[in-house]
Amino acid sequence: MVGLAYDCLANPLGAVRSTFEKSMSSGADPASFSGGDWGALDVFRNFLFDQDGLSQVPILDHKTVKWIQPYTLVRFRGMIQDMLGNEVYVGAYKDGTVWRTNKYLDFSQAPMDSSADMRIWERRLLYCVPVPGLNSWAESASEATIKRRMELTSQQREKRRRADDEAADDMDLVVSNDAIEGSPSAKKMREDGHPSDSTESQESISQGASSSASFQPNVDMDSLPCLVKIYDTPESDLKLNEIFEFIGVLTFDSQPQLDKDEFDDFENAFMGDALTTLPPSTEVPHLHCFIHRKLAIHDFLQSSPMLEPKPHMVKEIRETLLRHLTDVLGNDCLAAHFVLLHLLSKVQSRVDTLAVGKFSLNLTGLSKETVSVYGTQLSLAIKNLLPFSDYLPLTVGYLNAAPFSPKKDYETNRLITGRLQLAEGTHLIIDETTMGEGNLFSVGVDNTRLLKNLTELQKMEYDFKYYKMEMAADIQLLVLSEGKSCFCPADLVLPFQPTSVGSSEVSIEALDAWRWYLATLRSLPHSIDAEIQNVIENDLVEARRADRNLGTEGFSRLLTMGRLMCMSYGETSLSLEHWQMVKELERLRRERLQ
């Protein structure tokens, strides 16, 4: 008898088992699947992308976890905060004469007999957190939308279950509810993958999200971390601090405390230590990943399509955005121009220790009082323009106490996050006007060194106790200070000179256009024609004659400004007009410095 079609959304494990059994019946060797797939992923790719099923898959977060059923298909968007190594598991085993698989399950269903025929496979473990500094407008779905989706899915599931019950005698698809109670290593879950205590499971995960804040000190009480289990993926495809969307099965272990004695000798020998250090799914949900993709800023835009930037359209958007920034910055047009270039910057490449493309900015002449006005308005404007942003007010006490650098805890085998472990592309405002008098001790001195390295080199140091490792970063740094920053030597220092207090209220349509503008243009390619290159070289020689203090860093800054100016108009080749604009901005800046 032909089985019922599996529901990829509500019953993903059914599709996994069905395709595996079909492959085995055709004579395939389970050993050949230790690092590959037997066709299950093609089923999900077809559903998600060919049939436009991706929009139906709920996004897992602290709001939606109460609505999402365990063992269903979910999406999780987050930053890779820690890599927990590899985990071995019984990937396939022989049940009598039939081969079955445990892939995409937390626990083994293999027989207790250690002599049973089985295949040992491996998967990678990633501890992921919601993107630090993710602004509310960039969240992909509202709680109400997910609730409606879940209600629809629940109705579809009930219809499917009734159909399954009618065909159960012929199809033999399910086992009793008792099979998922007790030890998960010795029991089998139902074929459709839905435990009878799913409501309790949801509540446990939701409550565990709050308790997991103690697991990582930088996790907000309202955020939901996730342990993602990755299969058949090269290690180079996934890196710390990168943002990914993971699509897979949400699993829940109804028994938070596992009795190791119930595991067979193999699992005790190879998995016992891992089980004691991994966060249980009662506290942190586990997601067994089918498909993952690295996310770009465009993936966080709600209504702005990715269009080819046309010069006339870009110029119009640029003018309106520049007016908005000028208003936010108290009618300081020069500061608005530099902030615009700053918001378009990113690390394009690395040459030795130089991070090409970074453009950190230090606005000086500010006090606590003026920051409370202009700093607040600027921070709010940036929050509305960029998907991830953060604000860090510095005090002596905070520098002496807060861990800025991620640190390895070997007792739990986990990486404890630091204040400066941020996602690629994050905008960070550092407010030095809050600094008072006091002495910096060893932690404070170390934190200032970390800030300096992040500003100058775009690198973040990770403390592995026995050694330290520098990792590349890409953080847009904007420093607010009274005088030139002591801790963050920015690429460009500009005295801030506001003359009024403006309004930062804008329309949604304008915000959508500006978000698209910043996301699209910062990724444009760039080139300099030979003719313009000669002009630039001659101008730099003249600039060096006028100012002997102008060195390699100054040359690099001017070239970066040229590239950013060109990009700000949606063009990929630097023109003479744009280079003249850069020189004029630099002249006006130097006048202020004098």
C-alpha positions as CSV (number, residue, x, y, z in Angstrom):
1,M,0.0,0.0,0.0
2,V,1.3,3.4,-0.9
3,G,1.9,5.6,2.2
4,L,0.5,9.0,2.9
5,A,2.4,12.0,1.7
6,Y,4.6,13.5,4.5
7,D,4.1,17.1,5.6
8,C,7.5,18.7,5.5
9,L,6.3,21.5,7.8
10,A,4.6,19.5,10.5
11,N,6.3,16.1,10.1
12,P,9.8,16.6,8.8
13,L,11.1,13.5,10.5
14,G,8.6,11.5,8.5
15,A,10.1,12.7,5.3
16,V,13.6,11.8,6.6
17,R,12.6,8.3,7.6
18,S,10.6,7.7,4.4
19,T,13.4,8.7,2.1
20,F,16.0,6.7,4.1
21,E,13.9,3.5,4.0
22,K,13.3,4.1,0.2
23,S,17.0,4.4,-0.3
24,M,17.7,1.3,1.8
25,S,15.1,-0.7,-0.2
26,S,16.9,0.1,-3.4
27,G,20.1,-1.6,-2.0
28,A,22.1,1.4,-0.8
29,D,24.8,1.0,1.8
30,P,24.2,3.1,5.0
31,A,28.0,3.5,5.3
32,S,27.9,5.7,2.2
33,F,25.7,8.3,4.1
34,S,28.2,9.1,6.9
35,G,29.0,12.4,5.3
36,G,26.2,12.8,2.8
37,D,22.5,12.6,2.2
38,W,20.1,10.0,0.8
39,G,17.7,12.4,-0.9
40,A,15.9,13.9,2.2
41,L,17.4,17.3,1.7
42,D,16.1,17.4,-1.9
43,V,12.6,17.0,-0.5
44,F,13.1,20.0,1.8
45,R,14.8,22.2,-0.9
46,N,11.9,21.5,-3.2
47,F,9.4,22.4,-0.5
48,L,11.2,25.5,0.7
49,F,12.4,27.1,-2.5
50,D,10.6,25.5,-5.5
51,Q,7.2,25.4,-3.8
52,D,7.8,28.7,-1.9
53,G,7.4,27.0,1.5
54,L,10.0,29.1,3.2
55,S,7.5,31.8,4.2
56,Q,5.4,29.1,5.9
57,V,8.2,28.0,8.2
58,P,8.0,29.8,11.6
59,I,11.0,31.7,13.0
60,L,12.1,30.4,16.4
61,D,12.6,33.2,19.0
62,H,11.6,34.0,22.6
63,K,8.2,35.2,21.4
64,T,7.3,32.3,19.1
65,V,8.7,29.4,21.1
66,K,5.4,29.1,23.0
67,W,3.5,28.5,19.8
68,I,5.9,26.2,18.0
69,Q,5.4,22.5,18.3
70,P,8.5,20.3,18.9
71,Y,9.6,18.0,16.1
72,T,8.3,20.5,13.5
73,L,10.2,22.5,10.9
74,V,11.5,25.8,12.1
75,R,13.9,28.6,11.2
76,F,16.4,30.1,13.6
77,R,18.3,33.3,12.7
78,G,21.3,34.0,14.9
79,M,25.0,34.6,15.4
80,I,27.4,31.7,15.9
81,Q,28.6,32.6,19.4
82,D,30.5,29.3,20.1
83,M,31.6,26.2,18.3
84,L,31.3,23.2,20.7
85,G,33.2,20.7,18.5
86,N,31.9,17.5,17.1
87,E,29.5,14.8,18.5
88,V,29.5,11.2,17.4
89,Y,26.2,9.3,17.3
90,V,24.7,6.1,16.0
91,G,23.6,7.3,12.6
92,A,22.1,4.1,11.4
93,Y,21.4,0.7,12.9
94,K,19.8,-2.6,11.9
95,D,16.5,-3.4,13.4
96,G,16.1,-7.1,12.6
97,T,16.6,-7.1,8.8
98,V,15.6,-3.4,8.3
99,W,18.0,-0.5,8.4
100,R,16.8,2.6,10.3
101,T,18.4,6.0,11.0
102,N,18.8,8.3,14.0
103,K,19.9,11.3,11.9
104,Y,18.4,14.6,13.1
105,L,17.6,13.1,16.5
106,D,19.1,14.0,19.9
107,F,19.2,10.4,21.1
108,S,19.9,7.0,19.8
109,Q,17.2,4.5,19.1
110,A,19.7,1.7,18.5
111,P,19.2,-1.6,20.3
112,M,21.1,-1.9,23.6
113,D,23.0,-4.9,22.4
114,S,26.5,-3.6,21.6
115,S,27.0,-6.3,19.0
116,A,24.1,-4.9,16.9
117,D,25.0,-3.8,13.4
118,M,25.2,0.0,13.4
119,R,27.0,2.9,11.7
120,I,28.7,5.7,13.7
121,W,28.4,9.2,12.2
122,E,29.5,12.6,13.3
123,R,27.9,16.1,13.5
124,R,29.0,19.6,14.5
125,L,27.6,21.5,17.5
126,L,27.1,25.3,17.3
127,Y,25.9,27.5,20.2
128,C,24.0,30.3,18.5
129,V,22.4,33.4,20.0
130,P,20.0,36.0,18.6
131,V,22.0,38.7,16.7
132,P,23.4,41.1,19.4
133,G,22.0,44.5,18.9
134,L,19.3,43.4,16.4
135,N,16.9,46.3,16.1
136,S,13.1,45.7,16.4
137,W,12.3,46.7,12.8
138,A,14.6,44.0,11.4
139,E,12.8,41.2,13.2
140,S,11.3,39.0,10.5
141,A,7.9,38.1,11.9
142,S,5.6,39.3,14.6
143,E,4.2,37.1,17.3
144,A,0.7,37.5,16.0
145,T,1.7,36.3,12.5
146,I,3.4,33.2,13.9
147,K,0.4,32.5,16.1
148,R,-1.9,32.5,13.1
149,R,0.6,30.3,11.3
150,M,0.7,27.9,14.1
151,E,-3.0,27.7,14.4
152,L,-3.2,26.8,10.7
153,T,-0.5,24.2,11.1
154,S,-2.2,22.7,14.1
155,Q,-5.4,22.3,12.1
156,Q,-3.5,20.7,9.2
157,R,-1.8,18.4,11.7
158,E,-5.1,17.3,13.3
159,K,-6.4,16.4,9.8
160,R,-3.3,14.4,9.0
161,R,-3.4,12.6,12.3
162,R,-7.0,11.6,11.7
163,A,-6.0,10.3,8.3
164,D,-3.0,8.5,9.9
165,D,-5.2,6.8,12.5
166,E,-7.6,5.5,9.8
167,A,-4.6,4.0,7.9
168,A,-2.6,2.9,10.9
169,D,-3.5,-0.8,10.7
170,D,-2.3,-1.0,7.1
171,M,0.6,1.4,7.2
172,D,2.1,0.7,10.7
173,L,3.4,4.2,10.9
174,V,3.3,4.9,14.6
175,V,4.3,3.3,17.9
176,S,2.5,3.9,21.2
177,N,2.8,7.1,23.2
178,D,4.6,5.1,25.9
179,A,7.5,4.6,23.5
180,I,8.7,8.2,24.0
181,E,8.5,8.1,27.7
182,G,11.3,6.9,29.9
183,S,14.9,6.7,28.6
184,P,15.3,8.1,25.1
185,S,18.1,5.7,24.4
186,A,16.0,2.7,24.9
187,K,12.6,3.9,23.6
188,K,11.4,4.8,20.2
189,M,9.5,8.0,19.5
190,R,6.4,7.9,17.3
191,E,7.1,8.0,13.6
192,D,5.4,11.4,13.2
193,G,7.7,12.8,15.8
194,H,5.2,14.5,18.0
195,P,5.3,13.6,21.7
196,S,2.0,13.7,23.7
197,D,3.4,16.1,26.2
198,S,4.3,18.8,23.6
199,T,2.6,21.5,25.6
200,E,4.8,20.8,28.6
201,S,7.8,20.7,26.2
202,Q,7.0,24.2,24.9
203,E,6.6,25.6,28.5
204,S,9.9,24.0,29.6
205,I,11.8,25.5,26.7
206,S,10.2,28.9,27.2
207,Q,11.1,28.8,30.9
208,G,14.6,27.5,30.1
209,A,15.2,30.5,27.8
210,S,15.2,32.7,30.9
211,S,17.4,30.5,32.9
212,S,19.9,30.2,30.1
213,A,20.8,33.8,30.7
214,S,23.2,32.5,33.3
215,F,24.7,30.2,30.7
216,Q,26.0,33.2,28.7
217,P,26.3,36.6,30.6
218,N,25.6,38.7,27.5
219,V,22.3,36.9,26.6
220,D,19.3,39.1,27.2
221,M,16.6,37.7,29.4
222,D,14.2,38.1,26.5
223,S,16.4,36.3,24.0
224,L,16.4,32.7,23.0
225,P,19.7,30.9,22.3
226,C,19.8,27.7,20.3
227,L,22.0,24.7,20.1
228,V,22.3,23.9,16.3
229,K,23.5,20.5,15.2
230,I,25.0,20.7,11.7
231,Y,25.4,17.7,9.4
232,D,27.7,17.1,6.3
233,T,29.1,20.6,6.2
234,P,32.8,21.6,5.7
235,E,34.2,23.4,8.8
236,S,35.3,26.4,6.7
237,D,31.7,27.2,5.8
238,L,30.8,28.3,9.3
239,K,32.7,30.9,11.4
240,L,32.3,32.6,14.7
241,N,30.3,35.8,14.8
242,E,28.8,35.2,11.4
243,I,25.0,35.4,11.0
244,F,23.1,32.4,9.6
245,E,19.6,31.2,9.1
246,F,19.3,27.5,10.1
247,I,16.3,25.5,8.9
248,G,15.6,22.2,10.6
249,V,13.8,20.1,13.2
250,L,13.2,21.6,16.6
251,T,13.7,18.8,19.2
252,F,12.9,18.6,22.8
253,D,14.1,16.1,25.4
254,S,11.4,15.6,28.1
255,Q,14.0,14.2,30.5
256,P,16.6,16.9,31.4
257,Q,18.7,14.5,33.5
258,L,20.0,11.6,31.6
259,D,21.1,8.4,33.3
260,K,24.3,7.4,31.7
261,D,23.9,3.8,32.8
262,E,21.0,3.6,30.3
263,F,23.4,4.3,27.4
264,D,25.3,1.5,25.8
265,D,29.0,1.1,26.3
266,F,29.8,2.9,23.0
267,E,27.8,6.0,23.9
268,N,29.1,6.1,27.5
269,A,32.7,6.0,26.1
270,F,32.3,8.6,23.4
271,M,29.4,10.8,24.4
272,G,29.4,10.8,28.2
273,D,31.5,14.0,28.7
274,A,29.6,15.8,25.9
275,L,26.3,15.1,27.6
276,T,27.5,16.7,30.8
277,T,28.6,19.9,29.2
278,L,26.0,20.5,26.5
279,P,23.0,22.7,27.5
280,P,20.0,20.4,27.7
281,S,17.0,21.1,25.4
282,T,14.9,21.8,28.5
283,E,16.9,25.0,28.8
284,V,18.2,25.7,25.3
285,P,16.2,24.3,22.3
286,H,18.0,22.0,19.9
287,L,17.7,22.4,16.2
288,H,18.9,19.7,13.8
289,C,19.8,21.6,10.7
290,F,18.8,20.5,7.2
291,I,19.7,23.7,5.3
292,H,21.7,26.8,6.4
293,R,22.6,30.0,4.6
294,K,24.7,33.0,5.6
295,L,22.6,36.1,6.0
296,A,23.4,39.5,4.6
297,I,22.0,42.9,5.6
298,H,19.4,42.6,2.8
299,D,17.9,39.6,4.5
300,F,16.8,41.8,7.4
301,L,15.0,44.4,5.3
302,Q,11.3,44.1,5.5
303,S,9.9,45.7,2.4
304,S,12.9,47.0,0.3
305,P,13.5,44.8,-2.7
306,M,17.1,44.2,-3.9
307,L,17.2,46.4,-7.0
308,E,20.1,47.5,-9.2
309,P,21.1,50.9,-7.9
310,K,20.4,53.4,-10.7
311,P,22.3,56.7,-10.4
312,H,19.3,59.0,-10.6
313,M,17.4,57.1,-7.9
314,V,20.5,56.8,-5.7
315,K,21.2,60.5,-5.9
316,E,17.7,61.4,-4.8
317,I,17.8,58.9,-1.8
318,R,21.3,60.2,-0.9
319,E,20.1,63.8,-0.8
320,T,17.1,63.0,1.5
321,L,19.3,60.9,3.8
322,L,21.9,63.6,4.0
323,R,19.2,66.1,4.9
324,H,17.9,63.8,7.6
325,L,21.4,63.3,9.1
326,T,22.0,67.0,9.0
327,D,18.8,67.6,10.9
328,V,19.7,64.9,13.5
329,L,23.1,66.4,13.9
330,G,21.9,69.9,14.8
331,N,22.4,71.4,11.3
332,D,26.1,70.4,11.2
333,C,26.2,69.6,7.5
334,L,29.9,68.6,7.5
335,A,29.4,66.1,10.3
336,A,26.4,64.7,8.3
337,H,28.6,64.1,5.3
338,F,31.2,62.2,7.3
339,V,28.5,60.2,9.1
340,L,27.1,59.2,5.8
341,L,30.4,57.9,4.5
342,H,31.0,56.2,7.9
343,L,27.6,54.3,7.6
344,L,28.6,53.0,4.1
345,S,32.0,51.7,5.3
346,K,32.9,48.0,5.8
347,V,36.1,46.0,5.7
348,Q,36.6,45.2,2.1
349,S,39.9,43.2,2.4
350,R,43.0,42.8,4.5
351,V,46.5,43.6,3.6
352,D,49.0,42.4,6.3
353,T,47.6,44.1,9.4
354,L,45.6,46.8,7.5
355,A,41.8,46.4,7.3
356,V,41.1,48.1,4.0
357,G,37.7,49.9,3.9
358,K,37.2,50.6,7.6
359,F,36.3,54.2,8.4
360,S,35.9,54.8,12.1
361,L,34.7,58.3,13.1
362,N,35.4,60.3,16.3
363,L,33.1,63.3,16.9
364,T,34.7,65.6,19.5
365,G,33.5,68.6,21.4
366,L,30.7,66.8,23.2
367,S,29.7,66.7,26.9
368,K,27.3,64.6,28.9
369,E,24.7,67.3,28.3
370,T,25.1,67.6,24.6
371,V,25.4,63.8,24.2
372,S,22.0,63.4,25.9
373,V,20.5,65.5,23.1
374,Y,22.6,64.8,19.9
375,G,24.0,61.5,20.9
376,T,20.6,60.2,21.7
377,Q,19.1,61.4,18.4
378,L,22.1,60.0,16.4
379,S,21.8,56.7,18.2
380,L,18.1,56.5,17.5
381,A,18.6,57.5,13.8
382,I,21.2,54.7,13.4
383,K,18.9,52.2,15.1
384,N,16.3,53.0,12.5
385,L,18.8,52.7,9.6
386,L,20.9,49.7,10.3
387,P,19.7,46.2,11.4
388,F,22.2,45.7,14.2
389,S,23.6,48.5,16.4
390,D,24.9,48.9,19.9
391,Y,25.7,51.7,22.4
392,L,28.5,51.4,24.9
393,P,28.9,54.2,27.5
394,L,32.3,53.9,29.1
395,T,33.0,54.5,32.8
396,V,36.0,53.6,35.0
397,G,33.9,51.1,37.0
398,Y,32.6,49.4,33.9
399,L,36.0,49.1,32.2
400,N,37.4,47.6,35.4
401,A,34.6,45.0,35.7
402,A,33.1,44.0,32.4
403,P,34.7,41.2,30.3
404,F,35.2,42.7,26.8
405,S,37.0,39.6,25.4
406,P,35.4,36.2,25.0
407,K,37.0,33.6,27.3
408,K,37.1,29.9,27.2
409,D,35.7,28.0,30.3
410,Y,37.4,24.6,30.2
411,E,35.3,23.2,33.0
412,T,32.1,23.6,30.9
413,N,34.0,23.5,27.6
414,R,32.2,26.6,26.5
415,L,33.2,30.0,25.2
416,I,31.9,32.7,27.6
417,T,31.0,35.7,25.5
418,G,32.5,39.2,25.9
419,R,31.0,42.6,25.5
420,L,32.7,43.2,22.2
421,Q,31.8,39.9,20.6
422,L,29.5,41.3,18.0
423,A,28.2,40.2,14.7
424,E,29.8,41.1,11.4
425,G,28.4,44.5,10.2
426,T,27.3,45.8,13.7
427,H,27.4,49.5,14.3
428,L,28.9,50.4,17.7
429,I,28.7,53.9,19.3
430,I,31.2,54.3,22.1
431,D,30.4,57.2,24.5
432,E,33.4,58.5,26.3
433,T,31.7,61.5,27.8
434,T,30.5,59.3,30.7
435,M,34.1,58.7,31.8
436,G,34.8,60.1,35.3
437,E,37.9,60.2,37.4
438,G,39.4,56.9,38.8
439,N,42.1,54.4,38.3
440,L,42.1,51.6,35.7
441,F,43.3,48.3,37.1
442,S,44.5,45.3,35.1
443,V,41.0,44.4,33.6
444,G,40.4,48.0,32.7
445,V,43.8,48.4,31.1
446,D,43.2,45.2,29.1
447,N,39.8,46.4,28.0
448,T,41.2,49.7,26.7
449,R,43.8,47.7,24.7
450,L,41.0,45.6,23.2
451,L,39.1,48.7,22.2
452,K,42.3,50.2,20.6
453,N,42.9,47.0,18.6
454,L,39.3,46.8,17.4
455,T,39.4,50.4,16.3
456,E,42.8,50.3,14.5
457,L,43.0,46.7,13.3
458,Q,39.4,45.5,13.3
459,K,40.5,42.4,15.3
460,M,39.1,41.0,18.5
461,E,41.2,39.0,20.9
462,Y,39.8,35.7,22.3
463,D,41.2,34.4,25.6
464,F,41.7,30.6,25.6
465,K,43.5,30.7,29.0
466,Y,46.7,29.1,27.8
467,Y,47.0,31.3,24.7
468,K,45.2,34.2,23.1
469,M,44.0,34.3,19.5
470,E,43.1,37.4,17.4
471,M,40.1,37.0,15.1
472,A,39.0,39.3,12.3
473,A,36.1,41.7,13.0
474,D,34.0,44.1,10.9
475,I,32.5,46.7,13.3
476,Q,31.5,50.3,12.4
477,L,32.9,52.4,15.2
478,L,31.6,55.9,16.0
479,V,33.2,57.5,19.1
480,L,31.6,60.4,21.0
481,S,34.1,62.3,23.2
482,E,35.0,65.7,24.6
483,G,38.5,65.7,23.2
484,K,40.2,63.3,20.9
485,S,39.5,59.8,22.1
486,C,42.0,58.3,24.5
487,F,40.9,54.7,23.9
488,C,39.7,54.5,20.3
489,P,42.1,56.1,17.8
490,A,39.6,56.6,15.0
491,D,40.4,57.0,11.3
492,L,38.9,60.5,11.3
493,V,38.5,63.0,14.0
494,L,36.0,65.8,13.6
495,P,35.0,68.6,16.0
496,F,31.2,68.5,16.2
497,Q,29.5,72.0,15.8
498,P,25.7,71.8,16.0
499,T,23.7,75.1,15.8
500,S,20.2,73.8,16.5
501,V,18.1,70.9,17.7
502,G,16.2,69.2,15.0
503,S,13.6,66.4,14.8
504,S,14.4,62.8,13.8
505,E,10.8,61.9,12.8
506,V,10.6,60.4,9.3
507,S,8.1,58.3,7.3
508,I,8.3,54.6,6.9
509,E,8.7,54.9,3.2
510,A,11.8,57.1,3.6
511,L,13.3,54.7,6.2
512,D,12.8,51.8,3.8
513,A,14.5,53.7,1.0
514,W,17.5,54.6,3.2
515,R,17.8,51.1,4.6
516,W,17.9,49.7,1.1
517,Y,20.4,52.4,0.1
518,L,22.9,51.7,2.9
519,A,22.6,47.9,2.5
520,T,23.0,47.9,-1.3
521,L,25.7,50.5,-1.8
522,R,28.2,49.3,0.8
523,S,28.6,46.1,-1.2
524,L,29.3,47.7,-4.6
525,P,32.6,46.9,-6.3
526,H,35.0,49.8,-6.8
527,S,37.8,50.7,-9.2
528,I,40.0,53.7,-10.1
529,D,40.8,54.5,-13.7
530,A,44.4,55.1,-14.6
531,E,43.8,58.8,-15.4
532,I,42.2,59.5,-12.0
533,Q,44.8,57.5,-10.3
534,N,47.5,59.8,-11.6
535,V,45.5,62.8,-10.4
536,I,45.2,61.3,-6.9
537,E,48.9,60.5,-6.8
538,N,49.9,64.1,-7.7
539,D,47.4,65.5,-5.1
540,L,48.8,63.3,-2.4
541,V,52.3,64.4,-3.2
542,E,51.2,68.0,-2.9
543,A,49.3,67.2,0.4
544,R,52.5,65.7,1.8
545,R,54.5,68.8,0.9
546,A,51.9,71.0,2.7
547,D,51.8,68.7,5.8
548,R,54.8,66.6,6.6
549,N,52.8,64.7,9.2
550,L,50.6,63.2,6.5
551,G,51.7,59.6,6.3
552,T,50.5,56.2,5.0
553,E,47.5,56.3,7.3
554,G,46.4,59.7,6.0
555,F,46.8,58.5,2.4
556,S,44.8,55.4,3.1
557,R,42.0,57.5,4.8
558,L,41.7,59.8,1.8
559,L,41.5,56.8,-0.6
560,T,38.8,55.2,1.5
561,M,36.9,58.5,1.6
562,G,37.1,58.5,-2.2
563,R,35.8,55.0,-2.6
564,L,32.9,55.8,-0.1
565,M,32.1,59.0,-1.8
566,C,31.9,57.2,-5.2
567,M,29.7,54.5,-3.6
568,S,27.4,57.1,-2.0
569,Y,26.3,58.1,-5.5
570,G,25.8,54.4,-6.6
571,E,28.8,54.5,-8.9
572,T,31.6,51.9,-9.0
573,S,34.4,54.0,-10.6
574,L,35.9,57.1,-8.8
575,S,35.4,60.3,-10.8
576,L,37.3,63.5,-10.7
577,E,34.2,65.3,-9.3
578,H,34.0,62.9,-6.4
579,W,37.7,63.2,-5.6
580,Q,37.3,67.0,-5.5
581,M,34.4,66.6,-3.1
582,V,36.7,64.5,-0.8
583,K,39.4,67.1,-0.9
584,E,36.9,69.8,0.0
585,L,35.6,67.8,3.0
586,E,39.1,67.2,4.2
587,R,39.9,71.0,3.8
588,L,36.8,71.9,5.9
589,R,37.7,69.3,8.5
590,R,41.2,70.7,8.9
591,E,39.9,74.2,9.3
592,R,37.9,73.0,12.3
593,L,40.9,71.2,13.8
594,Q,42.9,74.4,13.7
